[in-house]
Amino acid sequence: MKVTLEQTAYIAELARLSFDDDELRRRQDDLNRILEYVEKLDELQPDDVEPLSHPVENTGRPRADVVASSLPIEDTLRNAPDADDRHFKTPKAISV
Amino acid sequence: MTPYRDYSEKRRLLASGELSLVENVEAFLARIEERRSLNAFTSVFADEAIEEAKRVEKKIADGSAGKLAGMVVAVKDVLAERSRPNTCCSKTLEDFVAVYDATPVKRLREEDAILIGRTNCDEFSMGGSNENSAFGPARNPIDETRVPGGSSGGSAVAVAANLCDVALGADTGGSIRQPAAYCGVYGLKPTYSRVSRYGLVAFASSFDSVGPMAKNVEDVALALGVIAGYDENDATSADVPVPDYVEAISQDAKGLKIGLPKEYFAEGLNAEVRAAIEGAAKALEELGVEIVEVSAPHTDYAIATYYLLTTAEASSNLARYDGMRYGRRAKGERSLAETYRASRTEGFGEEVKRRIMLGTFALSAGYYDAYYGKAQKARRLVREDFKRAFKKVDLLVAPSAPTTAFPLGEKIDDPLEMYLQDVYTTPASLAGCPGVNVPVGADAAGLPIGLQVIGDHFDEAGVLRLAKLIGERVGGARSSAE
């Protein structure tokens, strides 16, 4: 399949990325070139194959669900672009 | 320049007083300075490293030193080290300082390794040449006009150019093995889940594996033994016993049965690389190792499968960089949604955006089954190739990369061509199998050639044992960066 310019713009919107018109066309070409390559998977007919999401299965060990302390609040806020002593500060999330 | 072959010899020299650890660290620091043009490090901690050396020297003297006391280690800039920059070579994280130690880093510290600096890599580990770095490319120490490979390029350079004893890398689709091949060092991607991912900045969570790189197999085995093992901070880390890898590699490898997967020797493999790998196989045969041809019929689908799955995982993992809690936030008055968009657009580089776009597409409504779902099925087929092969043979031998190191700039404008370089490393990544690069000589231009040993899940001991035999009897690490 080939993606259209409109579809490319929609994917950029989902990914929260902006591109100007030239760049968007380049992104469209990029996507189409890679999508053309991955079409080789159509040669496989894996209808009766179970999808695999983790390559090494059933080797973990669940731990007890016990509340424990994690990072101190000053560490948590250390890399914040904007914060007071207890909160992250962000642009307004709800507009009224 | 280092007056020892491997860490065990270094430790002996340190214990006997023939080698001063402070002087050894100073010599590494001087050499890092001397070889700045390689751009191997994103940050170096000279004063701290010297202080550590003094502290560790005392511990060696009083007998309380850990297993890696005085081993000088460089860490890829994607693994958290408390109070040090953790940039992932991205503008998004240029001011980010880690607030805890990644588990592999913590385990190295507990054994008294000295963490000397953080190494250059492709942004968020996305790339195979180290050219996608906000700090500029690292350069191959054997020929500075060529790439060192990637994404763990800086780690491979640091080892090859003698800027550290051991480096940690991270491998998602070849990011330890391929740069190790291009720089002529050993580099191990362990079994997926063998080493905790806690504190490793996520790229593709069902692939990412942390592993050691060094000039000899013994140091790889020693470092792996320290960083491997269950970690309750990573629910995917394996609760599987960690063997003594150093002891394991001292055992004879000659009784092993080795498979050469014929699909790895098909069209596209450079003739000199082919000759070196086939020559190594022949040399093994002469030593009495049984070699047979095997088939991994889905190898040709690995790159397509890999790029769909890892970009999908990456698009989801990198959604966290929204400029709110950490990372770059675009300046100026904007709505929340516009701030997300502007911050991400400013912060991410070209290749990262390319992969986020592909991954977002592969996961989007209407295309999920045809792309992501199909790739997950293909992933199982690739893993079954390995499972089948390991019923017949103990280990596989293959090239690590189709060519030797290519010139800087040669492939950067052709992403698909760059992706095709991962043809021999992505299959083991899809299957979660361990693989190690073993240097086996050089091409006519003097560039290192890498052989890959691949094993079944959790058979790092077998993989390293064969790597040692090949290194001793066939190839051996190059030191042409000297």
Boltz contact constraints between the chains, C-beta under 6 A:
constraints:
  - contact:
      token1: [A, 11]
      token2: [B, 357]
      max_distance: 6.0
  - contact:
      token1: [A, 11]
      token2: [B, 360]
      max_distance: 6.0
  - contact:
      token1: [A, 11]
      token2: [B, 361]
      max_distance: 6.0
  - contact:
      token1: [A, 14]
      token2: [B, 360]
      max_distance: 6.0
  - contact:
      token1: [A, 15]
      token2: [B, 356]
      max_distance: 6.0
  - contact:
      token1: [A, 15]
      token2: [B, 360]
      max_distance: 6.0
  - contact:
      token1: [A, 16]
      token2: [B, 340]
      max_distance: 6.0
  - contact:
      token1: [A, 16]
      token2: [B, 341]
      max_distance: 6.0
  - contact:
      token1: [A, 16]
      token2: [B, 344]
      max_distance: 6.0
  - contact:
      token1: [A, 17]
      token2: [B, 344]
      max_distance: 6.0
  - contact:
      token1: [A, 17]
      token2: [B, 345]
      max_distance: 6.0
  - contact:
      token1: [A, 17]
      token2: [B, 353]
      max_distance: 6.0
  - contact:
      token1: [A, 18]
      token2: [B, 341]
      max_distance: 6.0
  - contact:
      token1: [A, 18]
      token2: [B, 345]
      max_distance: 6.0
  - contact:
      token1: [A, 27]
      token2: [B, 357]
      max_distance: 6.0
  - contact:
      token1: [A, 30]
      token2: [B, 354]
      max_distance: 6.0
  - contact:
      token1: [A, 33]
      token2: [B, 416]
      max_distance: 6.0
  - contact:
      token1: [A, 34]
      token2: [B, 358]
      max_distance: 6.0
  - contact:
      token1: [A, 37]
      token2: [B, 416]
      max_distance: 6.0
  - contact:
      token1: [A, 38]
      token2: [B, 304]
      max_distance: 6.0
  - contact:
      token1: [A, 38]
      token2: [B, 308]
      max_distance: 6.0
  - contact:
      token1: [A, 40]
      token2: [B, 304]
      max_distance: 6.0
  - contact:
      token1: [A, 41]
      token2: [B, 304]
      max_distance: 6.0
  - contact:
      token1: [A, 41]
      token2: [B, 374]
      max_distance: 6.0
  - contact:
      token1: [A, 41]
      token2: [B, 378]
      max_distance: 6.0
  - contact:
      token1: [A, 44]
      token2: [B, 378]
      max_distance: 6.0
  - contact:
      token1: [A, 46]
      token2: [B, 377]
      max_distance: 6.0
  - contact:
      token1: [A, 49]
      token2: [B, 377]
      max_distance: 6.0
  - contact:
      token1: [A, 49]
      token2: [B, 380]
      max_distance: 6.0
  - contact:
      token1: [A, 51]
      token2: [B, 376]
      max_distance: 6.0
  - contact:
      token1: [A, 51]
      token2: [B, 377]
      max_distance: 6.0
  - contact:
      token1: [A, 52]
      token2: [B, 376]
      max_distance: 6.0
  - contact:
      token1: [A, 52]
      token2: [B, 379]
      max_distance: 6.0
  - contact:
      token1: [A, 52]
      token2: [B, 380]
      max_distance: 6.0
  - contact:
      token1: [A, 54]
      token2: [B, 206]
      max_distance: 6.0
  - contact:
      token1: [A, 55]
      token2: [B, 192]
      max_distance: 6.0
  - contact:
      token1: [A, 55]
      token2: [B, 431]
      max_distance: 6.0
  - contact:
      token1: [A, 55]
      token2: [B, 432]
      max_distance: 6.0
  - contact:
      token1: [A, 56]
      token2: [B, 192]
      max_distance: 6.0
  - contact:
      token1: [A, 56]
      token2: [B, 193]
      max_distance: 6.0
  - contact:
      token1: [A, 56]
      token2: [B, 432]
      max_distance: 6.0
  - contact:
      token1: [A, 56]
      token2: [B, 457]
      max_distance: 6.0
  - contact:
      token1: [A, 59]
      token2: [B, 193]
      max_distance: 6.0
  - contact:
      token1: [A, 59]
      token2: [B, 238]
      max_distance: 6.0
  - contact:
      token1: [A, 59]
      token2: [B, 240]
      max_distance: 6.0
  - contact:
      token1: [A, 60]
      token2: [B, 235]
      max_distance: 6.0
  - contact:
      token1: [A, 60]
      token2: [B, 236]
      max_distance: 6.0
  - contact:
      token1: [A, 61]
      token2: [B, 239]
      max_distance: 6.0
  - contact:
      token1: [A, 63]
      token2: [B, 232]
      max_distance: 6.0
  - contact:
      token1: [A, 75]
      token2: [B, 99]
      max_distance: 6.0
  - contact:
      token1: [A, 78]
      token2: [B, 99]
      max_distance: 6.0
  - contact:
      token1: [A, 79]
      token2: [B, 96]
      max_distance: 6.0
  - contact:
      token1: [A, 79]
      token2: [B, 326]
      max_distance: 6.0
  - contact:
      token1: [A, 80]
      token2: [B, 325]
      max_distance: 6.0
  - contact:
      token1: [A, 81]
      token2: [B, 329]
      max_distance: 6.0
  - contact:
      token1: [A, 88]
      token2: [B, 325]
      max_distance: 6.0
  - contact:
      token1: [A, 90]
      token2: [B, 324]
      max_distance: 6.0
  - contact:
      token1: [A, 91]
      token2: [B, 336]
      max_distance: 6.0
  - contact:
      token1: [A, 91]
      token2: [B, 339]
      max_distance: 6.0
  - contact:
      token1: [A, 93]
      token2: [B, 336]
      max_distance: 6.0
